[in-house]
Amino acid sequence: MEKYLIKSSYPCLIKTKTDYAEIDANDVLEVEDEEYIFVYPADNIVTPFYINLSCPHENENFSVIKKDNKNIIFLESPSSVEITQKESLNFSGKNCEITIADKNLSFEYNSKKIIYRCPHSCKNYKIFKVKNFACVQFDNNLYAYSIDKNKLTHFGGDSLEIDQNIISVQKNFHDSDNREKNAIYKLSEEINVEKENFMHNTTEQIPQKLIPFKLLESIKAKDYACAMNFLSEKLKSELDTNQIKDFFGEVTNFLPINTNEFITVSNFNKNYVKFVLSGDKIDDILIDNL
């Protein structure tokens, strides 16, 4: 592990694995032999974040400066100036306006507009069209906007390639099964799944108390075939893979209350979910909107 000097442009709390310190613009904090640091700003100017010191990648929250054999991490305040990039794509005489500002990505076509906040840097990108899709590609992320349906689809993973209208994505989920997804999609009139498979590293017997957690991990990864394995025969007769997808929606996160009760979070709502088990299978699922 290297030694880092932490310099901040605003008051904040820096937490390491074993210690913490409050610093402001007049302080310098020395950190050594730490894998991560966690930054908690004193004001709401920045959302709390962490830095992986084993391989720090610059983003809008900090920059890495190497000077006179010193490694300096500079925590930066958000800029009050927003730089906007605009481009347009023509579809049968009508323009689709694409705007990139900070992390906001927007598509506007035929008096309809979609705005999406990207969870990654938007510095390097390519804009192009495939069939009736306006596409914006970043390093390992691709956004395809359907002008016909006013719908935005995100493809993202650890590696992503596009060849004409074929998209190949490989993604590691870093969950308890070390799940890996390999998928191939085709952009035509619709977005068609040409191939999709999941690989899991675990073959061990799952304790009963972990079965609801494992099911929700599968739902979050959209590994619905795996999720079906946790259901009782009775529940399988009532739900197929498409129904379980509609039942849970687009789960982006879930928070355990206990081993059988959870709060699930999606882009649009939060749900309270309770599982009823019979032996080593889930026999009933209760979902209430919060």
Secondary structure by P-SEA (a helix, b strand, c coil): cbbbbbbbcbbbbbbcccccccccccbbbbbccccbbbbbbcccccccccccccbbbbcccbbbbbcccbbbbbbcccccbbbbbbbbbbcccccbbbbbcccbbbbbcccbbbbbbbccccccccccccccccccccccbbbbbcccccbbbbbbccbbbbcccbbbbbbbccccccbbbbbbbbbcccccccbbbbbbcccccccccaaaaaaaaaaaacaaaaaaaaccaaaaaaccaaaaaaacccccccccccccbbbbbcccbbbbbbbbbccccccccccccc
